[in-house]
Amino acid sequence: MKTLYKMPEAITERPTTYCPGCPHGVAHRIIAELLGEMELTKKAVIVWPVGCSVFGYYFIGTDAVEAAHGRACAMATGIKRAHPESFVITYQGDGDLASIGIAETIHAAARGERITVIYVNNGNYGMTGGQMAPTTLLGQVTTTSPYGRDARANGFPMKVPEMLATMDGPVYIARAALDSPKHIIQAKKFIRKAFNAQARDLGFALVELISSCPTNWKMTPVEALERIKNEVLPIFPIGEMKVNEGVA
Amino acid sequence: MADKVLMKGAEAIAESAIRAGCMAFFGYPITPQNETPEYFSRRMPQVGRVFLQAESEVAAINMVYGAACTGTRVITTSSSPGISLMQEGFSYIANSNVPCVVVNVMRGGPGLGDIAPAQADYNQATKGGGHGDYHSIVVAPHTVQEAVDLIYLAFDLADKYRMMVVMLMDGLMGQMMEPVEFHDWVEVENRKPPEWATVGQGERKERNIITSLEILPEGLEKMDIALQEKYRKVRESEVRFEEYMMDDAKYAITAFGTVARIAKTVVDMAREKGIKVGLIRPVTVWPFPYEVLEERANQVDFFFDVEMNEGQMLIDVKLGVNGKRPVYYYGRLGGIVPSPEEILKEFEKKMEVSK
């Protein structure tokens, strides 16, 4: 009989701690599938962040470390420089990466660190109860922008891939979305290239995954995915922003 | 041991670290310790090892944390304001049980302070510094040779207990040139990562996870108790101190690091005047040599603690003496190094008081 569906080996049997309808599980699955397909599972060290995916090491079965808030790219740098044979991935949310960890991220990119960054952006601080993030859209109501994000008071949403794509260190920068099967398939293609960048010792790679947060957005999972399509993607357009030779 | 070479303290500790098997340096420039990273930046590529100038001390310590998770011998060096920035990382490193070495070339504070030699980070180093119940082993050399020796010890203790070892120095020791003998090279190039290291599961049966997180209080308490058990073993086995002219001493000076070096001159000067004074010098300021102070309290009339801070080690000296004898204090602040004459004068005043 032909196997049509099975769990990737790198996914553990432990039930996740994510809310119903949260796309973290989808992102985990893409990573786990690629680790298996590219035979990287036993080489991988994943640097997990502070945020909803803080317990990610329970769900993806590789060697793992748990970074301080925002410091994943620095910690990944230390691991990779000390042990270049390891395949080092950071998995970070938008609060972790774009706010408190932006310096570590930009400098890891500038140095062209041989690490792969998976950046999951759901537009708010999920774990702490839905506060405003650097990526929160203008007008979006959160627990710390109760009147909606106001540009004069809170500034504008930060577009990390666009920023990093201007730099020389990164070899692959892209943004994908987890709102539809089509986009999820595309996300996997992008992340494969990001993995190639490290596996082929080419340089720094980052893929942003536009995600939803039904719980804190106070929407059903389906409504939240609709919101990605209708409100988020016009501001955070998907696509590849930097593709150096050799990553494809 | 090789022949003696004349070397600055700041460079000697870097060379010693390399010979002790340090495979990676991560750090950020700050005065008065820039000669150390500069030396590493020259030498590490020559021996095929890692030198990386980080974007901040915050990043540097987290790079150290990452490298430490691979079981690699790793070091950072900094000075007081930079060390303050690293405290978050120190706390994570402590609860992750990973080894590393940190050198703090202390300068005057608080705040930006100045760049002159000081000892005002004693409390920060010996009592934790970051959040949570934790300690690092803290060694305080008083000569360049001792710094070279203690770097070896620091890496060995870090590996043995899987914890951070701090070396407290100051700009005076960093700038001072002294003849030093280096130890034999420690062979680390072919060393395999330890069983607990996170380098990819490979052939290992179980995967490794290094985390300081345990969300259930019952679980975290177990982790905390395990840490305290480790610290108990360190207290039992790793206390180090030096006594100078203490056999027949009627008075004891207590001092560490640069001040202890000056205090030896004070002891010599006093002895020439017929005053029977000795020096008790903690080499490890954590774990602190409380017991020797309690023992010597049966012998001396009083203790005279001298520091380049407002009396931070004084508290530990008092804990050791345990009320048996008076403990006097003299110190200079702001990066001023007290002269032997000045210390002797203050000491003699206390002799008058105690008569």
HADDOCK unambig.tbl for C-alpha pairs under 7 A between the chains (distance, minus, plus):
assign (segid A and resid 42 and name CA) (segid B and resid 200 and name CA) 5.30 0.50 0.50
assign (segid A and resid 42 and name CA) (segid B and resid 201 and name CA) 4.80 0.50 0.50
assign (segid A and resid 42 and name CA) (segid B and resid 202 and name CA) 4.80 0.50 0.50
assign (segid A and resid 43 and name CA) (segid B and resid 200 and name CA) 4.12 0.50 0.50
assign (segid A and resid 43 and name CA) (segid B and resid 201 and name CA) 6.27 0.50 0.50
assign (segid A and resid 43 and name CA) (segid B and resid 202 and name CA) 6.15 0.50 0.50
assign (segid A and resid 44 and name CA) (segid B and resid 200 and name CA) 4.84 0.50 0.50
assign (segid A and resid 45 and name CA) (segid B and resid 198 and name CA) 6.51 0.50 0.50
assign (segid A and resid 45 and name CA) (segid B and resid 199 and name CA) 6.17 0.50 0.50
assign (segid A and resid 45 and name CA) (segid B and resid 200 and name CA) 5.38 0.50 0.50
assign (segid A and resid 62 and name CA) (segid B and resid 200 and name CA) 6.91 0.50 0.50
assign (segid A and resid 62 and name CA) (segid B and resid 201 and name CA) 6.65 0.50 0.50
assign (segid A and resid 62 and name CA) (segid B and resid 207 and name CA) 6.15 0.50 0.50
assign (segid A and resid 63 and name CA) (segid B and resid 198 and name CA) 5.46 0.50 0.50
assign (segid A and resid 63 and name CA) (segid B and resid 199 and name CA) 6.87 0.50 0.50
assign (segid A and resid 63 and name CA) (segid B and resid 200 and name CA) 5.25 0.50 0.50
assign (segid A and resid 63 and name CA) (segid B and resid 201 and name CA) 5.71 0.50 0.50
assign (segid A and resid 63 and name CA) (segid B and resid 207 and name CA) 5.17 0.50 0.50
assign (segid A and resid 63 and name CA) (segid B and resid 208 and name CA) 4.86 0.50 0.50
assign (segid A and resid 63 and name CA) (segid B and resid 209 and name CA) 5.64 0.50 0.50
assign (segid A and resid 64 and name CA) (segid B and resid 198 and name CA) 6.35 0.50 0.50
assign (segid A and resid 64 and name CA) (segid B and resid 208 and name CA) 6.47 0.50 0.50
assign (segid A and resid 64 and name CA) (segid B and resid 209 and name CA) 4.72 0.50 0.50
assign (segid A and resid 64 and name CA) (segid B and resid 210 and name CA) 6.34 0.50 0.50
assign (segid A and resid 65 and name CA) (segid B and resid 209 and name CA) 5.60 0.50 0.50
assign (segid A and resid 65 and name CA) (segid B and resid 210 and name CA) 4.64 0.50 0.50
assign (segid A and resid 65 and name CA) (segid B and resid 211 and name CA) 5.70 0.50 0.50
assign (segid A and resid 66 and name CA) (segid B and resid 210 and name CA) 6.40 0.50 0.50
assign (segid A and resid 66 and name CA) (segid B and resid 211 and name CA) 4.85 0.50 0.50
assign (segid A and resid 71 and name CA) (segid B and resid 59 and name CA) 6.88 0.50 0.50
assign (segid A and resid 71 and name CA) (segid B and resid 62 and name CA) 6.47 0.50 0.50
assign (segid A and resid 74 and name CA) (segid B and resid 59 and name CA) 5.33 0.50 0.50
assign (segid A and resid 74 and name CA) (segid B and resid 62 and name CA) 5.48 0.50 0.50
assign (segid A and resid 74 and name CA) (segid B and resid 63 and name CA) 4.99 0.50 0.50
assign (segid A and resid 75 and name CA) (segid B and resid 62 and name CA) 4.94 0.50 0.50
assign (segid A and resid 75 and name CA) (segid B and resid 63 and name CA) 4.63 0.50 0.50
assign (segid A and resid 75 and name CA) (segid B and resid 65 and name CA) 6.25 0.50 0.50
assign (segid A and resid 75 and name CA) (segid B and resid 66 and name CA) 4.29 0.50 0.50
assign (segid A and resid 76 and name CA) (segid B and resid 66 and name CA) 6.13 0.50 0.50
assign (segid A and resid 77 and name CA) (segid B and resid 63 and name CA) 5.91 0.50 0.50
assign (segid A and resid 78 and name CA) (segid B and resid 63 and name CA) 3.97 0.50 0.50
assign (segid A and resid 78 and name CA) (segid B and resid 64 and name CA) 5.92 0.50 0.50
assign (segid A and resid 78 and name CA) (segid B and resid 65 and name CA) 6.97 0.50 0.50
assign (segid A and resid 78 and name CA) (segid B and resid 66 and name CA) 4.38 0.50 0.50
assign (segid A and resid 78 and name CA) (segid B and resid 67 and name CA) 4.39 0.50 0.50
assign (segid A and resid 79 and name CA) (segid B and resid 66 and name CA) 4.67 0.50 0.50
assign (segid A and resid 79 and name CA) (segid B and resid 67 and name CA) 4.63 0.50 0.50
assign (segid A and resid 79 and name CA) (segid B and resid 70 and name CA) 6.35 0.50 0.50
assign (segid A and resid 81 and name CA) (segid B and resid 50 and name CA) 6.90 0.50 0.50
assign (segid A and resid 82 and name CA) (segid B and resid 24 and name CA) 6.71 0.50 0.50
assign (segid A and resid 82 and name CA) (segid B and resid 67 and name CA) 5.30 0.50 0.50
assign (segid A and resid 82 and name CA) (segid B and resid 70 and name CA) 7.00 0.50 0.50
assign (segid A and resid 82 and name CA) (segid B and resid 72 and name CA) 6.54 0.50 0.50
assign (segid A and resid 83 and name CA) (segid B and resid 70 and name CA) 6.87 0.50 0.50
assign (segid A and resid 83 and name CA) (segid B and resid 199 and name CA) 6.86 0.50 0.50
assign (segid A and resid 86 and name CA) (segid B and resid 199 and name CA) 5.50 0.50 0.50
assign (segid A and resid 86 and name CA) (segid B and resid 200 and name CA) 5.86 0.50 0.50
assign (segid A and resid 104 and name CA) (segid B and resid 59 and name CA) 6.34 0.50 0.50
assign (segid A and resid 107 and name CA) (segid B and resid 55 and name CA) 6.67 0.50 0.50
